[in-house]
Every structure is written in structure tokens, then in C-alpha cells.
Amino acid sequence: MNSVKIDPEDKEILDFLEDIIDETIIRERIKYLDLDDESQLISEEELMAELGISEEDLEKVGDVRFE
């Protein structure tokens, strides 16, 4: 089995791209929710469970800001 060496700069870029992909997945999961409909309010834990998002997923993505 051959081992591939990754340049530290390339590793940094790969990590950045993985973070973007993880953020994109989370954004897609919540894209179609109507967050202004008060009759549909649920807790953060319930929302995460419904969407299949774990605390580990959030840690991978880091701080996400919606503008």
C-alpha cells in the first residue's frame, strides 16, 4: 500500500474545503424550513435530531454566521 504525502499548505486548503462542504450540508438541511412560522417552533435539540445534525457536525463546521 502506497502512502501519499500531502503538503501542509495543501492540507490546510483541504481542511478549509471540508469545512465549506460541511457548512453547505447543514445549510441545505435547513433551507426549506419556515423559521418565521411560530406554530412550527421546536427546540434546537429537536431540530438537530430531525435534521440528523449532531454536536460533532457542528464542531466540524465551527462558527457559522447567517447574514
N, CA, C and O of each residue as an XYZ file, in Angstrom:
268
protein
N       0.848     -1.171      0.000
C       0.000      0.000      0.000
C       0.896      1.238      0.000
O       1.795      1.368      0.831
N       0.641      2.129     -0.929
C       1.434      3.351     -1.051
C       0.847      4.452     -0.186
O      -0.370      4.602     -0.083
N       1.718      5.205      0.420
C       1.319      6.328      1.254
C       1.511      7.612      0.454
O       2.533      7.795     -0.209
N       0.518      8.498      0.522
C       0.587      9.768     -0.197
C       0.907     10.862      0.809
O       0.225     10.998      1.825
N       1.939     11.636      0.528
C       2.288     12.745      1.396
C       1.582     13.995      0.896
O       1.601     14.305     -0.296
N       0.964     14.704      1.825
C       0.248     15.926      1.485
C       1.024     17.100      2.046
O       1.361     17.143      3.230
N       1.295     18.034      1.186
C       1.980     19.266      1.575
C       1.142     19.979      2.642
O      -0.081     20.021      2.516
N       1.757     20.539      3.684
C       0.994     21.230      4.738
C       0.061     22.316      4.204
O      -1.040     22.499      4.723
N       0.493     23.029      3.180
C      -0.369     24.065      2.595
C      -1.584     23.430      1.928
O      -2.698     23.940      2.048
N      -1.373     22.318      1.223
C      -2.487     21.604      0.603
C      -3.436     21.053      1.665
O      -4.652     21.052      1.474
N      -2.883     20.584      2.782
C      -3.699     20.056      3.875
C      -4.587     21.160      4.429
O      -5.760     20.932      4.722
N      -4.029     22.350      4.571
C      -4.805     23.488      5.062
C      -5.959     23.802      4.101
O      -7.075     24.088      4.534
N      -5.686     23.748      2.821
C      -6.724     24.002      1.811
C      -7.787     22.908      1.861
O      -8.980     23.206      1.785
N      -7.376     21.654      1.986
C      -8.331     20.547      2.079
C      -9.217     20.691      3.317
O     -10.425     20.463      3.247
N      -8.626     21.064      4.436
C      -9.406     21.263      5.658
C     -10.426     22.382      5.465
O     -11.573     22.267      5.897
N     -10.003     23.461      4.817
C     -10.904     24.577      4.550
C     -12.066     24.125      3.660
O     -13.219     24.464      3.924
N     -11.766     23.369      2.618
C     -12.812     22.876      1.712
C     -13.767     21.933      2.433
O     -14.973     21.970      2.186
N     -13.251     21.096      3.314
C     -14.116     20.205      4.088
C     -15.065     21.015      4.966
O     -16.239     20.668      5.098
N     -14.564     22.089      5.564
C     -15.416     22.956      6.391
C     -16.527     23.573      5.552
O     -17.676     23.642      5.990
N     -16.190     24.017      4.357
C     -17.199     24.614      3.469
C     -18.249     23.568      3.082
O     -19.445     23.860      3.070
N     -17.807     22.370      2.771
C     -18.738     21.302      2.414
C     -19.661     20.992      3.585
O     -20.869     20.851      3.401
N     -19.096     20.886      4.799
C     -19.915     20.609      5.978
C     -20.939     21.714      6.196
O     -22.099     21.429      6.493
N     -20.525     22.979      6.052
C     -21.452     24.097      6.219
C     -22.549     24.046      5.165
O     -23.713     24.316      5.460
N     -22.180     23.704      3.947
C     -23.157     23.620      2.860
C     -24.198     22.548      3.148
O     -25.387     22.749      2.900
N     -23.756     21.418      3.666
C     -24.685     20.332      4.000
C     -25.677     20.791      5.058
O     -26.877     20.546      4.935
N     -25.182     21.454      6.093
C     -26.074     21.942      7.149
C     -27.043     22.980      6.599
O     -28.228     22.954      6.930
N     -26.552     23.897      5.762
C     -27.442     24.911      5.167
C     -28.533     24.251      4.318
O     -29.688     24.672      4.364
N     -28.178     23.228      3.551
C     -29.169     22.539      2.725
C     -30.219     21.855      3.583
O     -31.395     21.819      3.223
N     -29.797     21.316      4.710
C     -30.737     20.622      5.593
C     -31.776     21.570      6.183
O     -32.902     21.151      6.450
N     -31.421     22.842      6.392
C     -32.375     23.779      6.984
C     -32.976     24.737      5.953
O     -33.766     25.612      6.307
N     -32.613     24.579      4.703
C     -33.002     25.512      3.641
C     -34.513     25.709      3.529
O     -34.969     26.840      3.358
N     -35.285     24.652      3.621
C     -36.707     24.746      3.334
C     -37.583     24.885      4.578
O     -38.809     24.818      4.481
N     -36.969     25.078      5.737
C     -37.772     25.281      6.936
C     -38.277     26.711      6.973
O     -37.548     27.645      6.639
N     -39.510     26.876      7.376
C     -40.083     28.214      7.535
C     -39.834     28.634      8.972
O     -40.614     28.297      9.863
N     -38.747     29.372      9.206
C     -38.346     29.711     10.558
C     -39.193     30.829     11.160
O     -39.054     31.119     12.349
N     -40.064     31.463     10.381
C     -40.920     32.532     10.892
C     -42.295     32.038     11.336
O     -43.060     32.801     11.925
N     -42.615     30.793     11.068
C     -43.913     30.223     11.415
C     -43.878     29.775     12.876
O     -43.329     28.717     13.187
N     -44.462     30.576     13.773
C     -44.391     30.291     15.203
C     -45.095     28.996     15.583
O     -44.769     28.406     16.613
N     -46.042     28.543     14.789
C     -46.728     27.287     15.106
C     -45.805     26.085     14.916
O     -46.107     24.987     15.383
N     -44.695     26.291     14.237
C     -43.755     25.204     13.978
C     -42.514     25.265     14.873
O     -41.537     24.559     14.622
N     -42.546     26.104     15.917
C     -41.373     26.258     16.761
C     -41.061     24.969     17.518
O     -41.948     24.335     18.088
N     -39.788     24.600     17.510
C     -39.301     23.460     18.269
C     -37.956     23.850     18.881
O     -37.375     24.872     18.518
N     -37.475     23.042     19.797
C     -36.194     23.355     20.426
C     -35.047     23.069     19.463
O     -35.204     22.364     18.466
N     -33.890     23.637     19.792
C     -32.704     23.405     18.974
C     -32.368     21.909     18.931
O     -31.996     21.386     17.880
N     -32.497     21.231     20.060
C     -32.201     19.798     20.118
C     -33.147     18.998     19.221
O     -32.722     18.071     18.531
N     -34.443     19.365     19.234
C     -35.416     18.682     18.383
C     -35.116     18.917     16.900
O     -35.214     18.001     16.084
N     -34.751     20.151     16.568
C     -34.425     20.488     15.187
C     -33.207     19.703     14.716
O     -33.203     19.136     13.623
N     -32.179     19.680     15.549
C     -30.970     18.944     15.185
C     -31.270     17.456     15.008
O     -30.770     16.831     14.072
N     -32.075     16.889     15.891
C     -32.428     15.473     15.788
C     -33.231     15.213     14.510
O     -33.007     14.218     13.821
N     -34.163     16.111     14.201
C     -34.988     15.961     12.992
C     -34.145     16.002     11.721
O     -34.417     15.280     10.762
N     -33.111     16.861     11.722
C     -32.276     17.027     10.537
C     -31.070     16.085     10.526
O     -30.332     16.030      9.543
N     -30.877     15.357     11.604
C     -29.752     14.429     11.659
C     -28.417     15.128     11.867
O     -27.378     14.639     11.425
N     -28.446     16.270     12.540
C     -27.218     17.027     12.803
C     -26.773     16.736     14.229
O     -27.548     16.890     15.173
N     -25.545     16.323     14.377
C     -25.016     16.028     15.711
C     -24.140     17.176     16.197
O     -23.772     18.067     15.431
N     -23.817     17.136     17.477
C     -22.893     18.125     18.035
C     -21.544     18.025     17.320
O     -20.873     19.037     17.118
N     -21.147     16.813     16.940
C     -19.890     16.621     16.216
C     -19.924     17.346     14.870
O     -18.926     17.938     14.460
N     -21.078     17.302     14.177
C     -21.222     18.021     12.911
C     -20.982     19.517     13.126
O     -20.282     20.162     12.346
N     -21.568     20.052     14.185
C     -21.422     21.478     14.465
C     -19.982     21.830     14.799
O     -19.486     22.880     14.389
N     -19.309     20.959     15.541
C     -17.910     21.204     15.881
C     -17.033     21.193     14.640
O     -16.079     21.965     14.546
N     -17.348     20.323     13.688
C     -16.566     20.256     12.441
C     -16.679     21.554     11.662
O     -15.693     22.039     11.106
N     -17.867     22.109     11.620
C     -18.120     23.314     10.832
C     -17.577     24.552     11.534
O     -17.060     25.461     10.884
N     -17.692     24.588     12.840
C     -17.240     25.759     13.572
C     -18.320     26.821     13.643
O     -19.510     26.511     13.580
N     -17.910     28.066     13.773
C     -18.838     29.184     13.926
C     -19.433     29.542     12.566
O     -18.712     29.938     11.650
N     -20.753     29.400     12.442
C     -21.444     29.704     11.187
C     -22.315     30.923     11.417
O     -23.105     30.960     12.360
N     -22.175     31.908     10.569
C     -22.967     33.129     10.684
C     -23.856     33.264      9.453
O     -23.398     33.137      8.318
N     -25.135     33.523      9.705
C     -26.093     33.739      8.621
C     -26.345     35.229      8.508
O     -26.634     35.893      9.503
N     -26.236     35.751      7.309
C     -26.457     37.185      7.108
C     -27.701     37.416      6.300
O     -28.055     38.562      6.026
